[in-house]
Amino acid sequence: MKLLEEKILKDGRILPGGVLKVDSFLNHQIDTELVSACGEEWYRIFKDAGITKIMTIESSGIGIACLVAQHFKVPVLFAKKSRAINISNEFYTARVVSYTHGHEYDVIASKKFLSKDDRVLIVDDFLANGSAMKALISLCKQSGAEIVGCGAAVEKVYQGGGNEIRAMGYRVESLARISSMTDVSIEFC
Ligand code: 5GP
């Protein structure tokens, strides 16, 4: 998506360690017009897929998911980070390895809000190694919900997570696909 790529080149910053900072428009301050345009694009792709729920992960996916869900007119369910040692059986649970912070944590989704009747579009701000998205896929699978597709605003294709998820048989539609990133430059696919 040209608009998003241009915004990344204009306002994104590359941090040491291969982290692309987009906090001025995507995951801290949010450019609602731009993110809503991302939602419109995913709606164009998935509008006939009977989606019943947009799913994402706490916390940076939430704002994006809400703007996407407005186009589909369905609820957002976000996987919550869990600090509980013994998680009750009211929740589906999955483990995430954080790309940006380097630690592992569990996420949960209430069984009340995800079932085999759901058709889910998973969205997140970034798709890098794929751990966050795989955790969301796991939560959906535990519930029996159908995963219609996955979408990241930004996919760092060179990290391989997106292609692993495609190889698992899921449709992944990312809107800005980065093929390579150095300390000073970004190339899109
Ligand atoms: P993955 O689990 O695919 O390795 O990483 C995805 C998660 O890590 C996203 O939820 C996102 O919050 C974070 N992330 C991964 N790469 C980047 C990056 O380059 N910049 C930022 N801001 N977040 C990232």
Residues whose N, C-alpha, C, O or C-beta is under 5 A from the ligand:
A	BS01	5GP	G18 V19 L20 K21 V22 S60 V97 Y99 T100 D124 F126 L127 A128 N129 G130 S131 A132 M133 G161
